[in-house]
Amino acid sequence: MPTDPRDLRGSAPLLDAWLRFCENLPTPFTIPGHKQRHDLVGDVLAGDVPLYAGLDTMKLSTGVLAEAEARAARLWGADVARFSTGGATHTNQALALAVGGDGGRVVVSRTLHRSLLSGLVLAGLEPVWVRPRIDPATGLPLGVAAEDVASVLRENPDVRAVFVGDPSYVGTVGDIAALAEVAHSRDLPLIVDAAWAAHFGFHPDLPQHALELGADAIVISAHKTLPAWSQGALILARTERIDPARLDAGVEASATTSPAGAILASIDASRALLERDGAELLGPAIAATAAARSALAGVDGLVIVAGPGTDPLKLTLVLPGTGADGIAVEADLLRAGIPVEAAERDLIVAVVTLADTEASLGALTKAVITSIERHRGPARAVVPAAAFGVDPVPVVAPREAFFAEHESVPMSAAVGRVCGELVAPYPPGIPVLAPGEQVTAEAVEALTRAREAGVRIAYAADPSLGTLRVLALA
């Protein structure tokens, strides 16, 4: 196994360029302003190399980024790949711009991250929502059903594309092949936010990645399940139904003009590592996760999201049957130096990657079991998470609502009004209310319940939910 980035030299052009830069530091008269001096603000700058006049010349004359993107496209079987230093947020927005036009509508699954909704605002697109089905045993979303998308398409023949998020934040996996068949039957592109699935397709025990299953474009976050810098992401697309020029325009319109070369190099290095050693690295992590699930299965009342239709590297634990409060469990884990991806009263979500080991998963498992037993109480009913349980009621297009005049009103007075802001429990960042949707009593109750369960309410101007921004009355 490689333990030094130089072990990947020759297989990752952006990484090669980063290593050359660090080994032969220039005397730059370009940005960034720290000029590679780490004595000014410390090692927080270590490794910060720009793309322009760093990994490549200011004129991009060596083409290392284009070569790295071409290698990624070949690995995932795409026609084009684009790297991003803006995470899945940027890539979702770029894809919305790529399929947008002068208005238009797109089918969007309600499991998608808020970044796509902001992309719809930017692109002037209107969502036709399709809800995931909910597992009654856990209150968590399953994949979006192909027959539900087919029904939406029959009722809305004017839509331009289908956007789904798969796998879900909690690790459930839908039938992408069936969704692709439905979308393609109307010659529409299927675009998959697979931010949590950079590892899919690279071990026989993992699901195939969405391009293998027929999707036209996928977004993956290299920093989520691969060893890339935070904010590293990719778009991988086939061009039969997606115009590559429009895609490039969408990427450039919403990207920084000063991309961090270190992030780009880490995406390239992660791709090279996955290509060379992916199965060898993923196998032990999958086995260690299975062992953790086996140990956790012995905890009375604990439900573990696992089996067919789930990501083998996601540990999602449903707590109501134990009576333990997930916020109290999280506090114990933090004291033990083991933070998890998400924790609320009824749910713990732990992300496992190829960087994990039997030892790291063993420590997590032991700490979770000890904490649950410490906080055990009477079993309670499963309550669907707020992000997955509310039916949106669109009134005006998101872009119109975003730019309309707003006013803040008490939450109790907001019911029946048109929401002017995005409100989402975070994580996972899936909206319960979005600009242009009617504020319903159901949505207010779900948000209040989430806040009382210890979930952070994000993006709202008033995260305490005392007030809500709504469209001003004429």
C-alpha positions as a Markdown table, in Angstrom:
| # | Residue | x | y | z |
|---|---|---|---|---|
| 1 | Met | 0.0 | 0.0 | 0.0 |
| 2 | Pro | 1.3 | 3.5 | -0.8 |
| 3 | Thr | 2.4 | 5.4 | 2.3 |
| 4 | Asp | 4.0 | 8.3 | 0.4 |
| 5 | Pro | 2.4 | 10.4 | -2.3 |
| 6 | Arg | 5.5 | 9.9 | -4.4 |
| 7 | Asp | 4.5 | 6.3 | -4.8 |
| 8 | Leu | 1.8 | 7.5 | -7.2 |
| 9 | Arg | 4.3 | 9.6 | -9.2 |
| 10 | Gly | 3.7 | 9.1 | -13.0 |
| 11 | Ser | 0.1 | 8.1 | -12.6 |
| 12 | Ala | -1.4 | 11.4 | -11.5 |
| 13 | Pro | -0.3 | 14.4 | -13.5 |
| 14 | Leu | -1.6 | 17.0 | -11.1 |
| 15 | Leu | 0.0 | 15.3 | -8.2 |
| 16 | Asp | 3.3 | 15.1 | -10.1 |
| 17 | Ala | 3.0 | 18.9 | -10.7 |
| 18 | Trp | 2.3 | 19.5 | -7.0 |
| 19 | Leu | 5.3 | 17.5 | -6.0 |
| 20 | Arg | 7.6 | 19.3 | -8.5 |
| 21 | Phe | 6.4 | 22.6 | -7.2 |
| 22 | Cys | 7.0 | 21.7 | -3.5 |
| 23 | Glu | 10.4 | 20.2 | -4.3 |
| 24 | Asn | 11.6 | 23.3 | -6.2 |
| 25 | Leu | 9.9 | 26.3 | -4.7 |
| 26 | Pro | 10.0 | 29.3 | -7.0 |
| 27 | Thr | 10.2 | 33.0 | -6.1 |
| 28 | Pro | 6.7 | 33.9 | -7.3 |
| 29 | Phe | 5.3 | 37.3 | -8.2 |
| 30 | Thr | 1.8 | 35.9 | -8.5 |
| 31 | Ile | -1.0 | 35.1 | -6.1 |
| 32 | Pro | -1.5 | 33.7 | -3.5 |
| 33 | Gly | -0.2 | 36.4 | -1.3 |
| 34 | His | 1.6 | 34.2 | 1.2 |
| 35 | Lys | 4.3 | 33.5 | -1.5 |
| 36 | Gln | 5.0 | 30.1 | 0.1 |
| 37 | Arg | 6.2 | 31.8 | 3.4 |
| 38 | His | 5.0 | 29.6 | 6.2 |
| 39 | Asp | 6.5 | 31.9 | 8.9 |
| 40 | Leu | 3.7 | 34.4 | 8.4 |
| 41 | Val | 0.7 | 32.6 | 9.7 |
| 42 | Gly | 2.0 | 29.1 | 10.2 |
| 43 | Asp | 1.5 | 25.7 | 8.7 |
| 44 | Val | -2.1 | 26.3 | 7.9 |
| 45 | Leu | -0.7 | 27.2 | 4.5 |
| 46 | Ala | 1.3 | 24.0 | 4.0 |
| 47 | Gly | 0.7 | 22.5 | 0.6 |
| 48 | Asp | -1.3 | 25.5 | -0.7 |
| 49 | Val | -0.2 | 25.6 | -4.4 |
| 50 | Pro | -2.3 | 27.4 | -7.0 |
| 51 | Leu | -3.2 | 25.9 | -10.3 |
| 52 | Tyr | -2.1 | 29.0 | -12.2 |
| 53 | Ala | 1.6 | 29.7 | -11.9 |
| 54 | Gly | 1.8 | 26.6 | -9.6 |
| 55 | Leu | 0.8 | 23.3 | -11.0 |
| 56 | Asp | 0.8 | 24.8 | -14.4 |
| 57 | Thr | 2.0 | 28.1 | -16.0 |
| 58 | Met | -0.2 | 31.1 | -15.9 |
| 59 | Lys | -1.2 | 30.3 | -19.4 |
| 60 | Leu | -2.0 | 26.6 | -18.6 |
| 61 | Ser | 0.6 | 25.7 | -21.3 |
| 62 | Thr | 1.4 | 22.2 | -19.9 |
| 63 | Gly | -2.3 | 21.0 | -19.8 |
| 64 | Val | -1.9 | 18.9 | -16.6 |
| 65 | Leu | -5.5 | 19.6 | -15.5 |
| 66 | Ala | -6.9 | 18.5 | -18.9 |
| 67 | Glu | -4.8 | 15.4 | -18.7 |
| 68 | Ala | -6.0 | 14.5 | -15.2 |
| 69 | Glu | -9.6 | 15.1 | -16.1 |
| 70 | Ala | -9.2 | 12.8 | -19.2 |
| 71 | Arg | -7.8 | 10.1 | -17.0 |
| 72 | Ala | -10.8 | 10.4 | -14.6 |
| 73 | Ala | -13.2 | 10.2 | -17.6 |
| 74 | Arg | -11.5 | 7.0 | -18.7 |
| 75 | Leu | -11.6 | 5.4 | -15.3 |
| 76 | Trp | -15.4 | 6.1 | -14.8 |
| 77 | Gly | -16.3 | 5.4 | -18.4 |
| 78 | Ala | -17.4 | 9.0 | -19.1 |
| 79 | Asp | -17.0 | 11.1 | -22.2 |
| 80 | Val | -15.9 | 14.2 | -20.1 |
| 81 | Ala | -14.8 | 14.9 | -16.5 |
| 82 | Arg | -14.5 | 18.2 | -14.8 |
| 83 | Phe | -12.7 | 18.7 | -11.5 |
| 84 | Ser | -14.1 | 21.2 | -8.9 |
| 85 | Thr | -12.6 | 22.9 | -5.9 |
| 86 | Gly | -16.2 | 23.9 | -4.9 |
| 87 | Gly | -17.5 | 20.6 | -3.8 |
| 88 | Ala | -20.7 | 18.9 | -4.9 |
| 89 | Thr | -22.4 | 22.3 | -4.4 |
| 90 | His | -20.6 | 23.8 | -7.4 |
| 91 | Thr | -21.0 | 20.7 | -9.5 |
| 92 | Asn | -24.7 | 20.4 | -8.9 |
| 93 | Gln | -25.1 | 24.1 | -9.8 |
| 94 | Ala | -23.0 | 23.6 | -13.0 |
| 95 | Leu | -25.2 | 20.7 | -14.1 |
| 96 | Ala | -28.4 | 22.8 | -13.5 |
| 97 | Leu | -26.9 | 25.5 | -15.7 |
| 98 | Ala | -26.0 | 22.9 | -18.3 |
| 99 | Val | -29.5 | 21.7 | -18.8 |
| 100 | Gly | -31.3 | 25.0 | -18.2 |
| 101 | Gly | -32.7 | 27.2 | -20.8 |
| 102 | Asp | -35.1 | 30.1 | -20.9 |
| 103 | Gly | -37.1 | 28.8 | -18.0 |
| 104 | Gly | -38.1 | 25.2 | -18.1 |
| 105 | Arg | -38.8 | 22.4 | -15.6 |
| 106 | Val | -36.9 | 19.4 | -14.3 |
| 107 | Val | -37.9 | 16.4 | -12.2 |
| 108 | Val | -36.0 | 16.6 | -8.8 |
| 109 | Ser | -36.0 | 14.0 | -6.0 |
| 110 | Arg | -36.7 | 15.5 | -2.6 |
| 111 | Thr | -33.6 | 13.8 | -1.2 |
| 112 | Leu | -31.3 | 16.2 | -3.0 |
| 113 | His | -29.0 | 18.6 | -1.2 |
| 114 | Arg | -29.9 | 22.3 | -1.0 |
| 115 | Ser | -27.1 | 23.1 | -3.5 |
| 116 | Leu | -29.3 | 21.8 | -6.4 |
| 117 | Leu | -32.1 | 24.1 | -5.3 |
| 118 | Ser | -29.8 | 27.0 | -5.5 |
| 119 | Gly | -28.7 | 25.7 | -8.9 |
| 120 | Leu | -32.3 | 25.8 | -10.0 |
| 121 | Val | -32.5 | 29.4 | -8.9 |
| 122 | Leu | -29.4 | 30.3 | -10.8 |
| 123 | Ala | -30.6 | 28.4 | -13.9 |
| 124 | Gly | -34.2 | 29.7 | -13.8 |
| 125 | Leu | -35.5 | 26.1 | -13.6 |
| 126 | Glu | -38.6 | 25.0 | -11.8 |
| 127 | Pro | -38.6 | 21.7 | -9.9 |
| 128 | Val | -41.2 | 19.0 | -10.3 |
| 129 | Trp | -40.7 | 17.2 | -7.0 |
| 130 | Val | -40.7 | 13.4 | -6.6 |
| 131 | Arg | -40.6 | 12.1 | -3.1 |
| 132 | Pro | -38.6 | 9.0 | -2.0 |
| 133 | Arg | -40.5 | 6.1 | -0.4 |
| 134 | Ile | -40.0 | 5.8 | 3.3 |
| 135 | Asp | -39.0 | 2.6 | 5.2 |
| 136 | Pro | -41.6 | 2.4 | 8.0 |
| 137 | Ala | -39.2 | 0.4 | 10.2 |
| 138 | Thr | -36.7 | 3.2 | 10.2 |
| 139 | Gly | -38.4 | 6.4 | 9.0 |
| 140 | Leu | -35.6 | 6.8 | 6.5 |
| 141 | Pro | -35.8 | 7.2 | 2.7 |
| 142 | Leu | -35.4 | 4.4 | 0.3 |
| 143 | Gly | -34.4 | 5.1 | -3.3 |
| 144 | Val | -36.7 | 7.1 | -5.6 |
| 145 | Ala | -38.9 | 4.5 | -7.3 |
| 146 | Ala | -38.7 | 4.3 | -11.1 |
| 147 | Glu | -42.5 | 4.0 | -11.4 |
| 148 | Asp | -42.9 | 7.2 | -9.4 |
| 149 | Val | -40.7 | 9.1 | -11.8 |
| 150 | Ala | -42.5 | 7.5 | -14.7 |
| 151 | Ser | -45.8 | 8.8 | -13.3 |
| 152 | Val | -44.4 | 12.3 | -12.9 |
| 153 | Leu | -43.1 | 12.3 | -16.5 |
| 154 | Arg | -46.5 | 11.2 | -17.8 |
| 155 | Glu | -48.1 | 14.2 | -16.0 |
| 156 | Asn | -45.3 | 16.6 | -17.0 |
| 157 | Pro | -44.2 | 15.9 | -20.5 |
| 158 | Asp | -42.4 | 19.3 | -20.8 |
| 159 | Val | -39.6 | 18.5 | -18.3 |
| 160 | Arg | -36.0 | 18.8 | -19.5 |
| 161 | Ala | -34.1 | 16.4 | -17.2 |
| 162 | Val | -34.4 | 14.1 | -14.2 |
| 163 | Phe | -32.2 | 14.8 | -11.1 |
| 164 | Val | -32.0 | 12.3 | -8.3 |
| 165 | Gly | -29.7 | 11.9 | -5.3 |
| 166 | Asp | -28.3 | 8.3 | -4.9 |
| 167 | Pro | -27.2 | 6.9 | -2.6 |
| 168 | Ser | -29.1 | 8.9 | 0.0 |
| 169 | Tyr | -27.4 | 10.6 | 2.9 |
| 170 | Val | -28.2 | 7.6 | 5.2 |
| 171 | Gly | -26.7 | 5.1 | 2.6 |
| 172 | Thr | -29.8 | 3.6 | 1.0 |
| 173 | Val | -29.4 | 2.9 | -2.7 |
| 174 | Gly | -32.0 | 3.1 | -5.5 |
| 175 | Asp | -32.5 | 1.3 | -8.8 |
| 176 | Ile | -30.5 | 3.7 | -11.1 |
| 177 | Ala | -30.7 | 1.3 | -14.1 |
| 178 | Ala | -34.5 | 1.5 | -13.9 |
| 179 | Leu | -34.5 | 5.3 | -13.4 |
| 180 | Ala | -32.2 | 5.6 | -16.5 |
| 181 | Glu | -34.6 | 3.5 | -18.6 |
| 182 | Val | -37.5 | 5.7 | -17.6 |
| 183 | Ala | -35.7 | 8.9 | -18.3 |
| 184 | His | -34.2 | 7.7 | -21.6 |
| 185 | Ser | -37.6 | 6.5 | -22.8 |
| 186 | Arg | -38.4 | 10.2 | -23.1 |
| 187 | Asp | -34.9 | 11.1 | -24.3 |
| 188 | Leu | -34.2 | 12.9 | -21.0 |
| 189 | Pro | -30.8 | 12.9 | -19.2 |
| 190 | Leu | -30.7 | 11.2 | -15.8 |
| 191 | Ile | -28.3 | 13.3 | -13.6 |
| 192 | Val | -27.3 | 11.6 | -10.3 |
| 193 | Asp | -25.9 | 13.4 | -7.3 |
| 194 | Ala | -23.7 | 10.6 | -6.1 |
| 195 | Ala | -21.7 | 12.7 | -3.7 |
| 196 | Trp | -21.5 | 9.9 | -1.2 |
| 197 | Ala | -20.5 | 7.2 | -3.7 |
| 198 | Ala | -17.0 | 8.0 | -5.0 |
| 199 | His | -16.1 | 4.5 | -4.0 |
| 200 | Phe | -19.0 | 2.7 | -5.8 |
| 201 | Gly | -17.9 | 0.4 | -8.6 |
| 202 | Phe | -14.4 | -0.2 | -7.4 |
| 203 | His | -15.0 | -3.4 | -5.3 |
| 204 | Pro | -17.2 | -6.4 | -6.1 |
| 205 | Asp | -19.0 | -6.0 | -2.8 |
| 206 | Leu | -20.0 | -2.5 | -3.6 |
| 207 | Pro | -22.8 | -1.3 | -5.9 |
| 208 | Gln | -21.9 | -0.3 | -9.4 |
| 209 | His | -21.5 | 3.4 | -10.0 |
| 210 | Ala | -24.3 | 5.3 | -11.6 |
| 211 | Leu | -22.6 | 5.8 | -15.0 |
| 212 | Glu | -22.2 | 2.0 | -15.3 |
| 213 | Leu | -26.0 | 1.7 | -14.7 |
| 214 | Gly | -27.0 | 4.2 | -17.4 |
| 215 | Ala | -26.9 | 7.6 | -15.8 |
| 216 | Asp | -25.9 | 10.5 | -18.1 |
| 217 | Ala | -24.0 | 12.5 | -15.5 |
| 218 | Ile | -22.9 | 12.0 | -11.9 |
| 219 | Val | -21.5 | 14.2 | -9.2 |
| 220 | Ile | -19.1 | 12.7 | -6.8 |
| 221 | Ser | -17.4 | 14.3 | -3.8 |
| 222 | Ala | -13.8 | 13.0 | -3.8 |
| 223 | His | -13.4 | 14.4 | -0.3 |
| 224 | Lys | -16.3 | 12.4 | 1.2 |
| 225 | Thr | -15.2 | 8.8 | 0.7 |
| 226 | Leu | -11.8 | 9.2 | -1.0 |
| 227 | Pro | -8.7 | 10.8 | 0.5 |
| 228 | Ala | -9.0 | 14.2 | -1.2 |
| 229 | Trp | -8.9 | 17.6 | 0.3 |
| 230 | Ser | -12.2 | 19.1 | 1.5 |
| 231 | Gln | -14.1 | 20.7 | -1.4 |
| 232 | Gly | -12.7 | 18.3 | -4.0 |
| 233 | Ala | -15.4 | 17.0 | -6.4 |
| 234 | Leu | -15.9 | 15.8 | -10.0 |
| 235 | Ile | -18.6 | 15.9 | -12.7 |
| 236 | Leu | -18.5 | 12.8 | -14.9 |
| 237 | Ala | -20.8 | 12.9 | -17.9 |
| 238 | Arg | -21.7 | 11.2 | -21.2 |
| 239 | Thr | -22.5 | 13.6 | -24.0 |
| 240 | Glu | -25.4 | 11.9 | -25.8 |
| 241 | Arg | -28.0 | 13.9 | -23.9 |
| 242 | Ile | -25.7 | 16.5 | -22.2 |
| 243 | Asp | -24.0 | 19.2 | -24.4 |
| 244 | Pro | -20.4 | 19.3 | -23.3 |
| 245 | Ala | -20.1 | 22.9 | -24.3 |
| 246 | Arg | -23.0 | 23.8 | -22.1 |
| 247 | Leu | -21.5 | 21.8 | -19.3 |
| 248 | Asp | -18.2 | 23.6 | -19.6 |
| 249 | Ala | -20.0 | 26.9 | -19.6 |
| 250 | Gly | -21.9 | 25.9 | -16.5 |
| 251 | Val | -18.8 | 24.8 | -14.7 |
| 252 | Glu | -16.9 | 28.0 | -15.6 |
| 253 | Ala | -19.8 | 30.3 | -14.8 |
| 254 | Ser | -20.0 | 29.1 | -11.2 |
| 255 | Ala | -16.4 | 28.2 | -10.4 |
| 256 | Thr | -13.6 | 30.3 | -8.9 |
| 257 | Thr | -11.0 | 31.7 | -11.2 |
| 258 | Ser | -8.3 | 31.0 | -8.6 |
| 259 | Pro | -8.7 | 27.2 | -8.1 |
| 260 | Ala | -6.6 | 25.7 | -5.3 |
| 261 | Gly | -4.1 | 23.4 | -7.0 |
| 262 | Ala | -3.7 | 21.3 | -3.9 |
| 263 | Ile | -7.4 | 20.4 | -4.0 |
| 264 | Leu | -7.1 | 19.5 | -7.7 |
| 265 | Ala | -4.0 | 17.5 | -7.1 |
| 266 | Ser | -5.7 | 15.6 | -4.3 |
| 267 | Ile | -8.6 | 14.7 | -6.6 |
| 268 | Asp | -6.1 | 13.4 | -9.2 |
| 269 | Ala | -4.1 | 11.5 | -6.5 |
| 270 | Ser | -7.3 | 9.9 | -5.2 |
| 271 | Arg | -8.3 | 8.9 | -8.7 |
| 272 | Ala | -4.9 | 7.3 | -9.2 |
| 273 | Leu | -5.1 | 5.5 | -5.9 |
| 274 | Leu | -8.6 | 4.2 | -6.5 |
| 275 | Glu | -7.6 | 3.0 | -10.0 |
| 276 | Arg | -4.5 | 1.2 | -8.8 |
| 277 | Asp | -5.4 | 0.0 | -5.2 |
| 278 | Gly | -9.1 | 0.6 | -4.8 |
| 279 | Ala | -10.2 | -3.0 | -4.4 |
| 280 | Glu | -7.3 | -3.8 | -2.1 |
| 281 | Leu | -8.0 | -0.8 | 0.1 |
| 282 | Leu | -11.8 | -1.1 | 0.1 |
| 283 | Gly | -11.9 | -4.8 | 0.9 |
| 284 | Pro | -10.6 | -4.5 | 4.5 |
| 285 | Ala | -12.8 | -1.5 | 5.2 |
| 286 | Ile | -15.9 | -3.3 | 4.0 |
| 287 | Ala | -15.0 | -6.3 | 6.1 |
| 288 | Ala | -14.3 | -4.1 | 9.2 |
| 289 | Thr | -17.7 | -2.4 | 8.7 |
| 290 | Ala | -19.4 | -5.8 | 8.4 |
| 291 | Ala | -17.8 | -6.8 | 11.7 |
| 292 | Ala | -18.9 | -3.6 | 13.3 |
| 293 | Arg | -22.5 | -4.2 | 12.2 |
| 294 | Ser | -22.3 | -7.8 | 13.6 |
| 295 | Ala | -21.2 | -6.5 | 17.0 |
| 296 | Leu | -23.9 | -3.7 | 17.0 |
| 297 | Ala | -26.6 | -6.2 | 16.1 |
| 298 | Gly | -26.2 | -7.6 | 19.6 |
| 299 | Val | -27.5 | -4.3 | 21.1 |
| 300 | Asp | -31.1 | -4.8 | 22.1 |
| 301 | Gly | -33.5 | -2.5 | 20.2 |
| 302 | Leu | -30.9 | -1.0 | 17.9 |
| 303 | Val | -31.7 | -1.1 | 14.2 |
| 304 | Ile | -28.9 | -1.0 | 11.7 |
| 305 | Val | -29.5 | 0.1 | 8.1 |
| 306 | Ala | -27.8 | -2.7 | 6.2 |
| 307 | Gly | -28.3 | -5.4 | 3.5 |
| 308 | Pro | -29.3 | -5.2 | -0.1 |
| 309 | Gly | -30.0 | -1.7 | -1.3 |
| 310 | Thr | -27.5 | -0.1 | 1.1 |
| 311 | Asp | -23.9 | 1.2 | 1.0 |
| 312 | Pro | -21.7 | -1.4 | 2.7 |
| 313 | Leu | -19.5 | 1.5 | 4.0 |
| 314 | Lys | -22.2 | 3.5 | 5.7 |
| 315 | Leu | -23.0 | 2.9 | 9.4 |
| 316 | Thr | -26.5 | 4.2 | 10.0 |
| 317 | Leu | -28.0 | 3.4 | 13.4 |
| 318 | Val | -31.6 | 3.9 | 14.4 |
| 319 | Leu | -32.0 | 4.4 | 18.1 |
| 320 | Pro | -35.7 | 4.6 | 19.2 |
| 321 | Gly | -35.9 | 0.9 | 20.1 |
| 322 | Thr | -33.0 | 1.4 | 22.6 |
| 323 | Gly | -34.6 | 4.5 | 24.3 |
| 324 | Ala | -31.2 | 6.2 | 24.1 |
| 325 | Asp | -30.9 | 9.8 | 22.9 |
| 326 | Gly | -28.6 | 10.2 | 20.0 |
| 327 | Ile | -27.5 | 13.6 | 21.2 |
| 328 | Ala | -26.3 | 12.1 | 24.5 |
| 329 | Val | -24.6 | 9.3 | 22.6 |
| 330 | Glu | -22.8 | 11.9 | 20.4 |
| 331 | Ala | -21.6 | 13.8 | 23.5 |
| 332 | Asp | -20.0 | 10.6 | 24.8 |
| 333 | Leu | -18.4 | 9.9 | 21.4 |
| 334 | Leu | -17.0 | 13.5 | 21.2 |
| 335 | Arg | -15.5 | 13.1 | 24.7 |
| 336 | Ala | -13.8 | 9.9 | 23.4 |
| 337 | Gly | -12.5 | 11.8 | 20.4 |
| 338 | Ile | -14.8 | 10.0 | 17.9 |
| 339 | Pro | -17.0 | 12.5 | 16.1 |
| 340 | Val | -19.6 | 11.1 | 13.7 |
| 341 | Glu | -21.1 | 12.6 | 10.6 |
| 342 | Ala | -24.6 | 13.1 | 12.0 |
| 343 | Ala | -26.4 | 12.7 | 15.3 |
| 344 | Glu | -29.9 | 13.5 | 16.4 |
| 345 | Arg | -32.2 | 12.0 | 18.9 |
| 346 | Asp | -33.2 | 9.0 | 16.8 |
| 347 | Leu | -30.2 | 8.6 | 14.5 |
| 348 | Ile | -26.4 | 8.2 | 14.3 |
| 349 | Val | -24.6 | 8.2 | 11.0 |
| 350 | Ala | -21.0 | 7.3 | 10.7 |
| 351 | Val | -19.1 | 7.5 | 7.4 |
| 352 | Val | -16.6 | 4.8 | 6.8 |
| 353 | Thr | -14.0 | 5.1 | 4.0 |
| 354 | Leu | -11.0 | 3.2 | 2.7 |
| 355 | Ala | -8.9 | 5.1 | 5.2 |
| 356 | Asp | -10.6 | 3.2 | 8.1 |
| 357 | Thr | -9.2 | 0.1 | 9.7 |
| 358 | Glu | -10.4 | -2.6 | 12.0 |
| 359 | Ala | -9.0 | -0.7 | 14.9 |
| 360 | Ser | -10.9 | 2.6 | 14.1 |
| 361 | Leu | -14.2 | 0.8 | 13.6 |
| 362 | Gly | -13.6 | -1.3 | 16.7 |
| 363 | Ala | -13.1 | 1.9 | 18.8 |
| 364 | Leu | -16.3 | 3.4 | 17.3 |
| 365 | Thr | -18.3 | 0.2 | 17.9 |
| 366 | Lys | -17.2 | -0.1 | 21.5 |
| 367 | Ala | -17.9 | 3.5 | 22.3 |
| 368 | Val | -21.4 | 3.4 | 20.7 |
| 369 | Ile | -22.4 | 0.2 | 22.6 |
| 370 | Thr | -21.1 | 1.6 | 25.9 |
| 371 | Ser | -22.9 | 4.9 | 25.4 |
| 372 | Ile | -26.2 | 3.3 | 24.3 |
| 373 | Glu | -26.3 | 1.1 | 27.4 |
| 374 | Arg | -25.4 | 4.1 | 29.6 |
| 375 | His | -28.4 | 6.1 | 28.2 |
| 376 | Arg | -30.8 | 3.2 | 27.6 |
| 377 | Gly | -34.5 | 4.0 | 28.4 |
| 378 | Pro | -38.0 | 3.0 | 27.4 |
| 379 | Ala | -38.4 | 2.3 | 23.7 |
| 380 | Arg | -40.1 | 5.0 | 21.7 |
| 381 | Ala | -41.9 | 5.0 | 18.3 |
| 382 | Val | -39.9 | 5.7 | 15.1 |
| 383 | Val | -40.6 | 9.2 | 13.8 |
| 384 | Pro | -39.7 | 10.0 | 10.1 |
| 385 | Ala | -36.9 | 12.5 | 9.9 |
| 386 | Ala | -38.1 | 16.0 | 9.0 |
| 387 | Ala | -36.1 | 16.2 | 5.8 |
| 388 | Phe | -37.9 | 13.2 | 4.3 |
| 389 | Gly | -41.4 | 13.5 | 5.7 |
| 390 | Val | -42.9 | 16.7 | 4.3 |
| 391 | Asp | -44.8 | 17.1 | 1.1 |
| 392 | Pro | -43.7 | 20.4 | -0.7 |
| 393 | Val | -46.5 | 22.6 | -1.9 |
| 394 | Pro | -45.0 | 24.8 | -4.7 |
| 395 | Val | -46.7 | 28.1 | -5.3 |
| 396 | Val | -44.2 | 30.2 | -7.3 |
| 397 | Ala | -40.9 | 29.3 | -9.1 |
| 398 | Pro | -37.8 | 29.3 | -6.8 |
| 399 | Arg | -36.1 | 32.0 | -8.8 |
| 400 | Glu | -39.1 | 34.3 | -8.6 |
| 401 | Ala | -39.4 | 33.7 | -4.9 |
| 402 | Phe | -35.7 | 34.2 | -4.3 |
| 403 | Phe | -35.7 | 37.7 | -5.8 |
| 404 | Ala | -39.1 | 38.8 | -4.5 |
| 405 | Glu | -39.6 | 41.2 | -1.7 |
| 406 | His | -39.5 | 39.4 | 1.7 |
| 407 | Glu | -40.6 | 40.1 | 5.2 |
| 408 | Ser | -40.0 | 38.3 | 8.5 |
| 409 | Val | -43.0 | 37.1 | 10.4 |
| 410 | Pro | -43.4 | 35.0 | 13.5 |
| 411 | Met | -43.3 | 31.3 | 12.6 |
| 412 | Ser | -46.8 | 30.8 | 13.9 |
| 413 | Ala | -48.0 | 33.5 | 11.5 |
| 414 | Ala | -46.1 | 32.1 | 8.5 |
| 415 | Val | -48.4 | 29.1 | 7.9 |
| 416 | Gly | -50.3 | 29.7 | 4.6 |
| 417 | Arg | -47.7 | 32.2 | 3.4 |
| 418 | Val | -45.1 | 31.7 | 0.6 |
| 419 | Cys | -41.7 | 30.9 | 1.9 |
| 420 | Gly | -38.9 | 33.2 | 0.8 |
| 421 | Glu | -35.9 | 31.3 | 2.1 |
| 422 | Leu | -34.5 | 27.8 | 2.3 |
| 423 | Val | -34.8 | 26.0 | 5.6 |
| 424 | Ala | -33.1 | 22.6 | 6.1 |
| 425 | Pro | -32.1 | 20.5 | 9.0 |
| 426 | Tyr | -28.3 | 20.0 | 8.7 |
| 427 | Pro | -27.0 | 17.4 | 8.2 |
| 428 | Pro | -28.2 | 16.4 | 5.6 |
| 429 | Gly | -29.1 | 19.7 | 4.2 |
| 430 | Ile | -32.2 | 18.6 | 2.4 |
| 431 | Pro | -34.8 | 21.3 | 2.4 |
| 432 | Val | -38.0 | 21.1 | 4.4 |
| 433 | Leu | -39.0 | 24.5 | 3.1 |
| 434 | Ala | -37.7 | 26.1 | -0.1 |
| 435 | Pro | -38.3 | 29.5 | -1.7 |
| 436 | Gly | -41.6 | 29.6 | -3.4 |
| 437 | Glu | -43.3 | 26.8 | -1.4 |
| 438 | Gln | -46.3 | 27.3 | 0.9 |
| 439 | Val | -45.5 | 27.2 | 4.6 |
| 440 | Thr | -47.6 | 24.4 | 5.9 |
| 441 | Ala | -48.4 | 23.4 | 9.5 |
| 442 | Glu | -46.8 | 20.0 | 8.7 |
| 443 | Ala | -43.5 | 21.7 | 7.7 |
| 444 | Val | -43.4 | 23.9 | 10.7 |
| 445 | Glu | -44.1 | 21.0 | 13.0 |
| 446 | Ala | -41.4 | 18.9 | 11.3 |
| 447 | Leu | -38.8 | 21.7 | 11.7 |
| 448 | Thr | -39.7 | 22.3 | 15.3 |
| 449 | Arg | -39.5 | 18.6 | 16.1 |
| 450 | Ala | -36.1 | 18.5 | 14.4 |
| 451 | Arg | -34.8 | 21.5 | 16.4 |
| 452 | Glu | -36.1 | 20.0 | 19.6 |
| 453 | Ala | -34.3 | 16.7 | 18.8 |
| 454 | Gly | -31.0 | 18.6 | 18.7 |
| 455 | Val | -30.7 | 19.0 | 14.9 |
| 456 | Arg | -29.1 | 22.3 | 13.6 |
| 457 | Ile | -31.5 | 24.3 | 11.5 |
| 458 | Ala | -29.5 | 25.7 | 8.6 |
| 459 | Tyr | -29.8 | 28.4 | 6.0 |
| 460 | Ala | -32.7 | 30.2 | 7.6 |
| 461 | Ala | -32.2 | 33.8 | 8.6 |
| 462 | Asp | -33.4 | 32.9 | 12.1 |
| 463 | Pro | -32.1 | 29.4 | 12.9 |
| 464 | Ser | -34.1 | 29.5 | 16.2 |
| 465 | Leu | -37.2 | 29.3 | 14.1 |
| 466 | Gly | -38.8 | 32.2 | 16.0 |
| 467 | Thr | -39.4 | 33.9 | 12.6 |
| 468 | Leu | -39.5 | 33.0 | 9.0 |
| 469 | Arg | -38.9 | 35.1 | 5.9 |
| 470 | Val | -41.9 | 35.0 | 3.6 |
| 471 | Leu | -42.9 | 36.8 | 0.4 |
| 472 | Ala | -44.2 | 40.2 | 1.2 |
| 473 | Leu | -47.9 | 40.8 | 0.7 |
| 474 | Ala | -48.8 | 43.1 | -2.2 |
